[in-house]
Amino acid sequence: MDSTILIEVLKSIGRFFINPVLYIAIFSAVFLGYHRVKRERKYFKIRILGGWSELKNMLLAGFVLSLIVSLSSILIGLTVPLEFLILISLISIIGLLLFNYHLLSPIIVIPVAFVLVASMYWQDWSFKIGGFEFVGHNVADGLAATAPILAGVLLMAEGLLIRRYGAKFASPIVETTKRGFNGIAYFSKKIWVLPVFIIIPGNAFQGLLPYWPQFSLGQEQFSLVLFPFVIGFQQVIRKKMPLYVYPEIGRSIIFTGQLLLLVGFTAYFFPILGAIALALGMISRTIIGIYYKRKEDRDSYAVMRSGKGAMIAAVLPNSPAEKMGLIAGEVIQRVNGQEVFSEHELYEALQINAAHCRLEVIDHNQELRLTQHAVHNEDHHKIGLLLVK
């Protein structure tokens, strides 16, 4: 029995790689990295992260979360109809192709699929794809509870990913302020793929894919699917530094997911609460996005040219600047005892002591601190700093 289940799990993993959503997401991540690198070279003549960074993060960042969601799904016994997953795939593909990652939040994708499945049932719509008959389902028969629970768990995963990786992949963009100066905005646009084990009730695959793994619980037939849930996020930050704002956005989304999950469990007894929870979750997530979008309108910038010194727009990874603990938004006041206000002055000050670099820096709390580092011949002549011009 154990070997049979193991074989079924391995087969379901193999079927994961035939889902077109996975490959469209891979293409989107590659294009996202290419577009970011091209933009950074346009503004700063150098890229900050490699072009493959988005793809690596998409495939690896959500691995542990995928295991947790899969384990929770199986232990709770969440089952969803195959039609529901097909609709989620189609909606995800549309969001990826439109390059609009606001549409890829779980609390957008899952409620839309939920409404479509319910509408097909109420309108008595059905059609065939190959040997599989695509029909609507009465959402009161379990989906009213499983959909908000699944959406809540995935929404919490979205918040955790944004909180951890939103600032790391925030790319600086040069904008013109209302007074004609250069201001730096930070744009984070990410997708993640979470492979999650999902249980499909009945023999839904028998006509379409007769070799699909199935197992029995009592008199009931079930199929196991490893499904690629795509989570997308995009947000521009101007007024505050990314390392403060993106974790704040993540916490708001996690809290919304927790409330959705709680209501989802009560929907087992009162199905109407599941539909209400999905609607309120979608509204709440939309409000969070709109709130931060309007809050970050172009009326002020945390990072722009400063009269106190040279303002840091970004720090290159693994550079001397990163090893000195320098971060975007800090102001370099002096280099080797010389005041600096531009890249040229920074370069000139570095030549005073070619083997050593001593900096006086004003941090985010407007406090002065000292930092220093040995400079080697192979180091970037600006020690890995991108400054506001």
DRENMIDO-83486 format. One record per residue (C-alpha): residue number from 1; residue in one letter; x, y, z. Coordinates in steps of 0.1 Angstrom, whole numbers, plus 5000, padded with zeros to 4 digits. Example, Ala and Ser with C-alpha at 12.3 -4.5 7.8 and 13.67 -1.06 7.14 Angstrom:
BEGIN
rec seq 1&type A&c1 5123&c2 4955&c3 5078;
rec seq 2&type S&c1 5137&c2 4989&c3 5071;
END
This chain:
BEGIN
rec seq 1&type M&c1 5000&c2 5000&c3 5000;
rec seq 2&type D&c1 5028&c2 5024&c3 5009;
rec seq 3&type S&c1 5047&c2 5018&c3 4977;
rec seq 4&type T&c1 5015&c2 5023&c3 4957;
rec seq 5&type I&c1 5010&c2 5058&c3 4973;
rec seq 6&type L&c1 5046&c2 5066&c3 4967;
rec seq 7&type I&c1 5043&c2 5057&c3 4930;
rec seq 8&type E&c1 5011&c2 5079&c3 4928;
rec seq 9&type V&c1 5029&c2 5108&c3 4944;
rec seq 10&type L&c1 5059&c2 5105&c3 4920;
rec seq 11&type K&c1 5035&c2 5103&c3 4890;
rec seq 12&type S&c1 5016&c2 5134&c3 4902;
rec seq 13&type I&c1 5050&c2 5152&c3 4904;
rec seq 14&type G&c1 5058&c2 5142&c3 4869;
rec seq 15&type R&c1 5024&c2 5156&c3 4856;
rec seq 16&type F&c1 5034&c2 5189&c3 4872;
rec seq 17&type F&c1 5058&c2 5194&c3 4844;
rec seq 18&type I&c1 5031&c2 5192&c3 4817;
rec seq 19&type N&c1 5012&c2 5221&c3 4830;
rec seq 20&type P&c1 5016&c2 5251&c3 4806;
rec seq 21&type V&c1 5013&c2 5276&c3 4835;
rec seq 22&type L&c1 5048&c2 5265&c3 4847;
rec seq 23&type Y&c1 5065&c2 5273&c3 4814;
rec seq 24&type I&c1 5047&c2 5305&c3 4808;
rec seq 25&type A&c1 5057&c2 5316&c3 4843;
rec seq 26&type I&c1 5094&c2 5306&c3 4835;
rec seq 27&type F&c1 5093&c2 5327&c3 4803;
rec seq 28&type S&c1 5077&c2 5356&c3 4822;
rec seq 29&type A&c1 5104&c2 5355&c3 4849;
rec seq 30&type V&c1 5132&c2 5355&c3 4823;
rec seq 31&type F&c1 5116&c2 5384&c3 4805;
rec seq 32&type L&c1 5111&c2 5402&c3 4838;
rec seq 33&type G&c1 5149&c2 5399&c3 4846;
rec seq 34&type Y&c1 5158&c2 5410&c3 4811;
rec seq 35&type H&c1 5135&c2 5440&c3 4813;
rec seq 36&type R&c1 5149&c2 5450&c3 4848;
rec seq 37&type V&c1 5186&c2 5447&c3 4837;
rec seq 38&type K&c1 5179&c2 5468&c3 4806;
rec seq 39&type R&c1 5162&c2 5495&c3 4827;
rec seq 40&type E&c1 5190&c2 5496&c3 4853;
rec seq 41&type R&c1 5216&c2 5499&c3 4825;
rec seq 42&type K&c1 5196&c2 5527&c3 4810;
rec seq 43&type Y&c1 5197&c2 5547&c3 4843;
rec seq 44&type F&c1 5230&c2 5536&c3 4858;
rec seq 45&type K&c1 5250&c2 5520&c3 4830;
rec seq 46&type I&c1 5253&c2 5488&c3 4851;
rec seq 47&type R&c1 5229&c2 5461&c3 4863;
rec seq 48&type I&c1 5225&c2 5455&c3 4900;
rec seq 49&type L&c1 5214&c2 5418&c3 4900;
rec seq 50&type G&c1 5219&c2 5392&c3 4873;
rec seq 51&type G&c1 5193&c2 5387&c3 4847;
rec seq 52&type W&c1 5185&c2 5352&c3 4860;
rec seq 53&type S&c1 5178&c2 5364&c3 4895;
rec seq 54&type E&c1 5140&c2 5365&c3 4891;
rec seq 55&type L&c1 5139&c2 5330&c3 4876;
rec seq 56&type K&c1 5160&c2 5315&c3 4904;
rec seq 57&type N&c1 5139&c2 5333&c3 4931;
rec seq 58&type M&c1 5107&c2 5322&c3 4914;
rec seq 59&type L&c1 5116&c2 5286&c3 4915;
rec seq 60&type L&c1 5134&c2 5284&c3 4949;
rec seq 61&type A&c1 5119&c2 5310&c3 4972;
rec seq 62&type G&c1 5086&c2 5293&c3 4977;
rec seq 63&type F&c1 5098&c2 5257&c3 4981;
rec seq 64&type V&c1 5094&c2 5256&c3 5019;
rec seq 65&type L&c1 5061&c2 5274&c3 5017;
rec seq 66&type S&c1 5049&c2 5249&c3 4991;
rec seq 67&type L&c1 5057&c2 5220&c3 5015;
rec seq 68&type I&c1 5038&c2 5237&c3 5043;
rec seq 69&type V&c1 5007&c2 5245&c3 5021;
rec seq 70&type S&c1 5007&c2 5210&c3 5006;
rec seq 71&type L&c1 5009&c2 5194&c3 5040;
rec seq 72&type S&c1 4982&c2 5216&c3 5053;
rec seq 73&type S&c1 4960&c2 5209&c3 5023;
rec seq 74&type I&c1 4963&c2 5171&c3 5026;
rec seq 75&type L&c1 4959&c2 5171&c3 5064;
rec seq 76&type I&c1 4928&c2 5193&c3 5063;
rec seq 77&type G&c1 4915&c2 5172&c3 5035;
rec seq 78&type L&c1 4909&c2 5200&c3 5010;
rec seq 79&type T&c1 4894&c2 5187&c3 4978;
rec seq 80&type V&c1 4886&c2 5209&c3 4947;
rec seq 81&type P&c1 4870&c2 5199&c3 4914;
rec seq 82&type L&c1 4893&c2 5196&c3 4884;
rec seq 83&type E&c1 4873&c2 5224&c3 4866;
rec seq 84&type F&c1 4883&c2 5248&c3 4894;
rec seq 85&type L&c1 4920&c2 5241&c3 4888;
rec seq 86&type I&c1 4917&c2 5245&c3 4851;
rec seq 87&type L&c1 4900&c2 5279&c3 4855;
rec seq 88&type I&c1 4928&c2 5289&c3 4879;
rec seq 89&type S&c1 4953&c2 5279&c3 4852;
rec seq 90&type L&c1 4935&c2 5299&c3 4825;
rec seq 91&type I&c1 4932&c2 5331&c3 4848;
rec seq 92&type S&c1 4969&c2 5328&c3 4858;
rec seq 93&type I&c1 4980&c2 5325&c3 4821;
rec seq 94&type I&c1 4959&c2 5356&c3 4813;
rec seq 95&type G&c1 4976&c2 5376&c3 4841;
rec seq 96&type L&c1 5011&c2 5364&c3 4830;
rec seq 97&type L&c1 5005&c2 5373&c3 4794;
rec seq 98&type L&c1 4991&c2 5407&c3 4802;
rec seq 99&type F&c1 5022&c2 5413&c3 4824;
rec seq 100&type N&c1 4999&c2 5426&c3 4851;
rec seq 101&type Y&c1 5009&c2 5409&c3 4883;
rec seq 102&type H&c1 4981&c2 5426&c3 4903;
rec seq 103&type L&c1 4959&c2 5399&c3 4887;
rec seq 104&type L&c1 4981&c2 5371&c3 4901;
rec seq 105&type S&c1 4973&c2 5375&c3 4938;
rec seq 106&type P&c1 4956&c2 5343&c3 4951;
rec seq 107&type I&c1 4927&c2 5364&c3 4964;
rec seq 108&type I&c1 4921&c2 5376&c3 4928;
rec seq 109&type V&c1 4925&c2 5343&c3 4909;
rec seq 110&type I&c1 4907&c2 5320&c3 4933;
rec seq 111&type P&c1 4875&c2 5341&c3 4937;
rec seq 112&type V&c1 4872&c2 5346&c3 4899;
rec seq 113&type A&c1 4875&c2 5309&c3 4894;
rec seq 114&type F&c1 4850&c2 5303&c3 4922;
rec seq 115&type V&c1 4824&c2 5326&c3 4906;
rec seq 116&type L&c1 4829&c2 5310&c3 4871;
rec seq 117&type V&c1 4825&c2 5274&c3 4885;
rec seq 118&type A&c1 4793&c2 5285&c3 4904;
rec seq 119&type S&c1 4780&c2 5304&c3 4873;
rec seq 120&type M&c1 4784&c2 5273&c3 4851;
rec seq 121&type Y&c1 4764&c2 5253&c3 4877;
rec seq 122&type W&c1 4736&c2 5279&c3 4880;
rec seq 123&type Q&c1 4734&c2 5283&c3 4842;
rec seq 124&type D&c1 4737&c2 5246&c3 4836;
rec seq 125&type W&c1 4766&c2 5251&c3 4812;
rec seq 126&type S&c1 4789&c2 5222&c3 4801;
rec seq 127&type F&c1 4813&c2 5213&c3 4773;
rec seq 128&type K&c1 4839&c2 5187&c3 4765;
rec seq 129&type I&c1 4876&c2 5189&c3 4761;
rec seq 130&type G&c1 4889&c2 5157&c3 4746;
rec seq 131&type G&c1 4874&c2 5129&c3 4767;
rec seq 132&type F&c1 4867&c2 5152&c3 4797;
rec seq 133&type E&c1 4833&c2 5168&c3 4803;
rec seq 134&type F&c1 4837&c2 5203&c3 4818;
rec seq 135&type V&c1 4807&c2 5211&c3 4841;
rec seq 136&type G&c1 4799&c2 5236&c3 4868;
rec seq 137&type H&c1 4797&c2 5227&c3 4905;
rec seq 138&type N&c1 4774&c2 5236&c3 4933;
rec seq 139&type V&c1 4798&c2 5257&c3 4955;
rec seq 140&type A&c1 4777&c2 5247&c3 4985;
rec seq 141&type D&c1 4791&c2 5212&c3 4982;
rec seq 142&type G&c1 4824&c2 5219&c3 4999;
rec seq 143&type L&c1 4840&c2 5245&c3 4975;
rec seq 144&type A&c1 4825&c2 5274&c3 4995;
rec seq 145&type A&c1 4848&c2 5263&c3 5024;
rec seq 146&type T&c1 4878&c2 5249&c3 5005;
rec seq 147&type A&c1 4882&c2 5279&c3 4982;
rec seq 148&type P&c1 4885&c2 5306&c3 5010;
rec seq 149&type I&c1 4908&c2 5282&c3 5030;
rec seq 150&type L&c1 4930&c2 5277&c3 5000;
rec seq 151&type A&c1 4930&c2 5314&c3 4992;
rec seq 152&type G&c1 4937&c2 5323&c3 5028;
rec seq 153&type V&c1 4968&c2 5300&c3 5030;
rec seq 154&type L&c1 4981&c2 5312&c3 4997;
rec seq 155&type L&c1 4975&c2 5348&c3 5006;
rec seq 156&type M&c1 4996&c2 5343&c3 5037;
rec seq 157&type A&c1 5023&c2 5328&c3 5016;
rec seq 158&type E&c1 5021&c2 5359&c3 4993;
rec seq 159&type G&c1 5026&c2 5382&c3 5023;
rec seq 160&type L&c1 5055&c2 5362&c3 5036;
rec seq 161&type L&c1 5072&c2 5363&c3 5001;
rec seq 162&type I&c1 5067&c2 5400&c3 4998;
rec seq 163&type R&c1 5079&c2 5407&c3 5033;
rec seq 164&type R&c1 5111&c2 5387&c3 5027;
rec seq 165&type Y&c1 5119&c2 5394&c3 4990;
rec seq 166&type G&c1 5101&c2 5426&c3 4980;
rec seq 167&type A&c1 5129&c2 5449&c3 4991;
rec seq 168&type K&c1 5156&c2 5426&c3 4978;
rec seq 169&type F&c1 5144&c2 5428&c3 4943;
rec seq 170&type A&c1 5134&c2 5465&c3 4944;
rec seq 171&type S&c1 5150&c2 5481&c3 4913;
rec seq 172&type P&c1 5158&c2 5518&c3 4914;
rec seq 173&type I&c1 5142&c2 5541&c3 4887;
rec seq 174&type V&c1 5152&c2 5577&c3 4881;
rec seq 175&type E&c1 5122&c2 5600&c3 4880;
rec seq 176&type T&c1 5119&c2 5638&c3 4877;
rec seq 177&type T&c1 5104&c2 5655&c3 4907;
rec seq 178&type K&c1 5079&c2 5684&c3 4905;
rec seq 179&type R&c1 5108&c2 5708&c3 4911;
rec seq 180&type G&c1 5129&c2 5693&c3 4882;
rec seq 181&type F&c1 5154&c2 5673&c3 4903;
rec seq 182&type N&c1 5162&c2 5636&c3 4900;
rec seq 183&type G&c1 5143&c2 5614&c3 4925;
rec seq 184&type I&c1 5147&c2 5576&c3 4929;
rec seq 185&type A&c1 5117&c2 5554&c3 4930;
rec seq 186&type Y&c1 5120&c2 5516&c3 4937;
rec seq 187&type F&c1 5100&c2 5492&c3 4916;
rec seq 188&type S&c1 5095&c2 5456&c3 4928;
rec seq 189&type K&c1 5078&c2 5432&c3 4903;
rec seq 190&type K&c1 5080&c2 5395&c3 4911;
rec seq 191&type I&c1 5063&c2 5362&c3 4904;
rec seq 192&type W&c1 5067&c2 5330&c3 4925;
rec seq 193&type V&c1 5055&c2 5295&c3 4916;
rec seq 194&type L&c1 5043&c2 5273&c3 4945;
rec seq 195&type P&c1 5039&c2 5236&c3 4936;
rec seq 196&type V&c1 5011&c2 5224&c3 4959;
rec seq 197&type F&c1 4996&c2 5189&c3 4962;
rec seq 198&type I&c1 4959&c2 5191&c3 4956;
rec seq 199&type I&c1 4933&c2 5163&c3 4960;
rec seq 200&type I&c1 4907&c2 5160&c3 4931;
rec seq 201&type P&c1 4875&c2 5141&c3 4941;
rec seq 202&type G&c1 4860&c2 5114&c3 4918;
rec seq 203&type N&c1 4874&c2 5099&c3 4886;
rec seq 204&type A&c1 4877&c2 5132&c3 4868;
rec seq 205&type F&c1 4908&c2 5122&c3 4849;
rec seq 206&type Q&c1 4896&c2 5088&c3 4837;
rec seq 207&type G&c1 4883&c2 5100&c3 4804;
rec seq 208&type L&c1 4909&c2 5127&c3 4798;
rec seq 209&type L&c1 4940&c2 5109&c3 4812;
rec seq 210&type P&c1 4932&c2 5073&c3 4821;
rec seq 211&type Y&c1 4968&c2 5067&c3 4834;
rec seq 212&type W&c1 4965&c2 5095&c3 4860;
rec seq 213&type P&c1 4973&c2 5083&c3 4896;
rec seq 214&type Q&c1 4942&c2 5076&c3 4917;
rec seq 215&type F&c1 4936&c2 5062&c3 4951;
rec seq 216&type S&c1 4906&c2 5053&c3 4973;
rec seq 217&type L&c1 4894&c2 5063&c3 5007;
rec seq 218&type G&c1 4865&c2 5040&c3 5017;
rec seq 219&type Q&c1 4841&c2 5040&c3 4987;
rec seq 220&type E&c1 4854&c2 5073&c3 4973;
rec seq 221&type Q&c1 4879&c2 5078&c3 4944;
rec seq 222&type F&c1 4904&c2 5106&c3 4945;
rec seq 223&type S&c1 4933&c2 5118&c3 4923;
rec seq 224&type L&c1 4964&c2 5136&c3 4935;
rec seq 225&type V&c1 4978&c2 5166&c3 4915;
rec seq 226&type L&c1 5009&c2 5187&c3 4920;
rec seq 227&type F&c1 4995&c2 5221&c3 4909;
rec seq 228&type P&c1 5017&c2 5252&c3 4902;
rec seq 229&type F&c1 5000&c2 5282&c3 4919;
rec seq 230&type V&c1 5015&c2 5314&c3 4905;
rec seq 231&type I&c1 5017&c2 5344&c3 4929;
rec seq 232&type G&c1 5025&c2 5378&c3 4915;
rec seq 233&type F&c1 5033&c2 5412&c3 4930;
rec seq 234&type Q&c1 5042&c2 5447&c3 4918;
rec seq 235&type Q&c1 5046&c2 5479&c3 4937;
rec seq 236&type V&c1 5064&c2 5512&c3 4934;
rec seq 237&type I&c1 5079&c2 5529&c3 4965;
rec seq 238&type R&c1 5090&c2 5566&c3 4967;
rec seq 239&type K&c1 5084&c2 5582&c3 5000;
rec seq 240&type K&c1 5101&c2 5556&c3 5022;
rec seq 241&type M&c1 5129&c2 5531&c3 5018;
rec seq 242&type P&c1 5119&c2 5496&c3 5004;
rec seq 243&type L&c1 5133&c2 5478&c3 5034;
rec seq 244&type Y&c1 5106&c2 5494&c3 5056;
rec seq 245&type V&c1 5076&c2 5495&c3 5032;
rec seq 246&type Y&c1 5076&c2 5460&c3 5017;
rec seq 247&type P&c1 5076&c2 5442&c3 5050;
rec seq 248&type E&c1 5047&c2 5465&c3 5061;
rec seq 249&type I&c1 5028&c2 5455&c3 5029;
rec seq 250&type G&c1 5036&c2 5419&c3 5036;
rec seq 251&type R&c1 5022&c2 5420&c3 5071;
rec seq 252&type S&c1 4990&c2 5436&c3 5060;
rec seq 253&type I&c1 4985&c2 5408&c3 5034;
rec seq 254&type I&c1 4993&c2 5381&c3 5060;
rec seq 255&type F&c1 4967&c2 5395&c3 5084;
rec seq 256&type T&c1 4941&c2 5395&c3 5056;
rec seq 257&type G&c1 4950&c2 5359&c3 5048;
rec seq 258&type Q&c1 4946&c2 5349&c3 5084;
rec seq 259&type L&c1 4911&c2 5364&c3 5086;
rec seq 260&type L&c1 4902&c2 5347&c3 5054;
rec seq 261&type L&c1 4914&c2 5313&c3 5067;
rec seq 262&type L&c1 4894&c2 5317&c3 5099;
rec seq 263&type V&c1 4862&c2 5325&c3 5080;
rec seq 264&type G&c1 4869&c2 5297&c3 5056;
rec seq 265&type F&c1 4867&c2 5271&c3 5084;
rec seq 266&type T&c1 4833&c2 5285&c3 5096;
rec seq 267&type A&c1 4821&c2 5281&c3 5060;
rec seq 268&type Y&c1 4820&c2 5244&c3 5065;
rec seq 269&type F&c1 4788&c2 5250&c3 5085;
rec seq 270&type F&c1 4776&c2 5282&c3 5068;
rec seq 271&type P&c1 4786&c2 5280&c3 5031;
rec seq 272&type I&c1 4774&c2 5316&c3 5024;
rec seq 273&type L&c1 4802&c2 5328&c3 5046;
rec seq 274&type G&c1 4828&c2 5313&c3 5022;
rec seq 275&type A&c1 4815&c2 5335&c3 4993;
rec seq 276&type I&c1 4814&c2 5366&c3 5016;
rec seq 277&type A&c1 4850&c2 5359&c3 5028;
rec seq 278&type L&c1 4863&c2 5356&c3 4992;
rec seq 279&type A&c1 4846&c2 5389&c3 4983;
rec seq 280&type L&c1 4859&c2 5407&c3 5014;
rec seq 281&type G&c1 4893&c2 5393&c3 5009;
rec seq 282&type M&c1 4895&c2 5405&c3 4973;
rec seq 283&type I&c1 4883&c2 5440&c3 4984;
rec seq 284&type S&c1 4908&c2 5441&c3 5012;
rec seq 285&type R&c1 4937&c2 5431&c3 4990;
rec seq 286&type T&c1 4927&c2 5456&c3 4964;
rec seq 287&type I&c1 4925&c2 5484&c3 4990;
rec seq 288&type I&c1 4960&c2 5475&c3 5003;
rec seq 289&type G&c1 4973&c2 5479&c3 4968;
rec seq 290&type I&c1 4955&c2 5512&c3 4961;
rec seq 291&type Y&c1 4964&c2 5526&c3 4995;
rec seq 292&type Y&c1 5002&c2 5521&c3 4989;
rec seq 293&type K&c1 4999&c2 5532&c3 4953;
rec seq 294&type R&c1 4983&c2 5566&c3 4962;
rec seq 295&type K&c1 5006&c2 5569&c3 4992;
rec seq 296&type E&c1 5036&c2 5567&c3 4969;
rec seq 297&type D&c1 5025&c2 5593&c3 4944;
rec seq 298&type R&c1 5051&c2 5616&c3 4930;
rec seq 299&type D&c1 5050&c2 5644&c3 4955;
rec seq 300&type S&c1 5081&c2 5635&c3 4976;
rec seq 301&type Y&c1 5111&c2 5611&c3 4975;
rec seq 302&type A&c1 5131&c2 5596&c3 5002;
rec seq 303&type V&c1 5161&c2 5593&c3 4979;
rec seq 304&type M&c1 5171&c2 5624&c3 4959;
rec seq 305&type R&c1 5201&c2 5647&c3 4956;
rec seq 306&type S&c1 5211&c2 5660&c3 4990;
rec seq 307&type G&c1 5229&c2 5691&c3 5001;
rec seq 308&type K&c1 5245&c2 5670&c3 5029;
rec seq 309&type G&c1 5266&c2 5648&c3 5006;
rec seq 310&type A&c1 5263&c2 5620&c3 4979;
rec seq 311&type M&c1 5230&c2 5601&c3 4982;
rec seq 312&type I&c1 5232&c2 5564&c3 4977;
rec seq 313&type A&c1 5206&c2 5551&c3 4952;
rec seq 314&type A&c1 5217&c2 5514&c3 4953;
rec seq 315&type V&c1 5245&c2 5492&c3 4964;
rec seq 316&type L&c1 5259&c2 5464&c3 4942;
rec seq 317&type P&c1 5259&c2 5429&c3 4957;
rec seq 318&type N&c1 5292&c2 5415&c3 4970;
rec seq 319&type S&c1 5309&c2 5449&c3 4966;
rec seq 320&type P&c1 5331&c2 5467&c3 4991;
rec seq 321&type A&c1 5302&c2 5491&c3 4997;
rec seq 322&type E&c1 5280&c2 5462&c3 5008;
rec seq 323&type K&c1 5307&c2 5448&c3 5030;
rec seq 324&type M&c1 5309&c2 5483&c3 5047;
rec seq 325&type G&c1 5272&c2 5480&c3 5055;
rec seq 326&type L&c1 5262&c2 5509&c3 5032;
rec seq 327&type I&c1 5225&c2 5508&c3 5021;
rec seq 328&type A&c1 5203&c2 5528&c3 4997;
rec seq 329&type G&c1 5190&c2 5561&c3 5012;
rec seq 330&type E&c1 5222&c2 5568&c3 5032;
rec seq 331&type V&c1 5242&c2 5599&c3 5025;
rec seq 332&type I&c1 5280&c2 5598&c3 5022;
rec seq 333&type Q&c1 5293&c2 5630&c3 5037;
rec seq 334&type R&c1 5330&c2 5625&c3 5035;
rec seq 335&type V&c1 5354&c2 5601&c3 5018;
rec seq 336&type N&c1 5390&c2 5600&c3 5032;
rec seq 337&type G&c1 5383&c2 5633&c3 5049;
rec seq 338&type Q&c1 5370&c2 5651&c3 5018;
rec seq 339&type E&c1 5335&c2 5663&c3 5013;
rec seq 340&type V&c1 5317&c2 5646&c3 4984;
rec seq 341&type F&c1 5285&c2 5655&c3 4966;
rec seq 342&type S&c1 5288&c2 5636&c3 4933;
rec seq 343&type E&c1 5303&c2 5604&c3 4917;
rec seq 344&type H&c1 5332&c2 5625&c3 4903;
rec seq 345&type E&c1 5341&c2 5639&c3 4938;
rec seq 346&type L&c1 5337&c2 5604&c3 4953;
rec seq 347&type Y&c1 5362&c2 5590&c3 4927;
rec seq 348&type E&c1 5386&c2 5619&c3 4933;
rec seq 349&type A&c1 5385&c2 5614&c3 4971;
rec seq 350&type L&c1 5391&c2 5576&c3 4967;
rec seq 351&type Q&c1 5424&c2 5584&c3 4950;
rec seq 352&type I&c1 5437&c2 5601&c3 4982;
rec seq 353&type N&c1 5443&c2 5567&c3 4996;
rec seq 354&type A&c1 5441&c2 5541&c3 4969;
rec seq 355&type A&c1 5445&c2 5512&c3 4993;
rec seq 356&type H&c1 5420&c2 5523&c3 5019;
rec seq 357&type C&c1 5386&c2 5539&c3 5020;
rec seq 358&type R&c1 5372&c2 5557&c3 5051;
rec seq 359&type L&c1 5337&c2 5570&c3 5049;
rec seq 360&type E&c1 5315&c2 5593&c3 5071;
rec seq 361&type V&c1 5279&c2 5584&c3 5064;
rec seq 362&type I&c1 5245&c2 5598&c3 5075;
rec seq 363&type D&c1 5222&c2 5569&c3 5081;
rec seq 364&type H&c1 5183&c2 5567&c3 5079;
rec seq 365&type N&c1 5180&c2 5581&c3 5114;
rec seq 366&type Q&c1 5201&c2 5611&c3 5104;
rec seq 367&type E&c1 5229&c2 5600&c3 5127;
rec seq 368&type L&c1 5266&c2 5601&c3 5116;
rec seq 369&type R&c1 5286&c2 5569&c3 5115;
rec seq 370&type L&c1 5321&c2 5559&c3 5103;
rec seq 371&type T&c1 5329&c2 5529&c3 5082;
rec seq 372&type Q&c1 5360&c2 5518&c3 5063;
rec seq 373&type H&c1 5373&c2 5491&c3 5040;
rec seq 374&type A&c1 5405&c2 5481&c3 5022;
rec seq 375&type V&c1 5402&c2 5488&c3 4985;
rec seq 376&type H&c1 5418&c2 5463&c3 4961;
rec seq 377&type N&c1 5429&c2 5468&c3 4925;
rec seq 378&type E&c1 5400&c2 5445&c3 4912;
rec seq 379&type D&c1 5373&c2 5465&c3 4930;
rec seq 380&type H&c1 5350&c2 5487&c3 4912;
rec seq 381&type H&c1 5364&c2 5523&c3 4912;
rec seq 382&type K&c1 5332&c2 5535&c3 4929;
rec seq 383&type I&c1 5334&c2 5506&c3 4954;
rec seq 384&type G&c1 5300&c2 5493&c3 4942;
rec seq 385&type L&c1 5279&c2 5524&c3 4947;
rec seq 386&type L&c1 5251&c2 5539&c3 4925;
rec seq 387&type L&c1 5246&c2 5575&c3 4934;
rec seq 388&type V&c1 5218&c2 5600&c3 4927;
rec seq 389&type K&c1 5230&c2 5625&c3 4900;
END
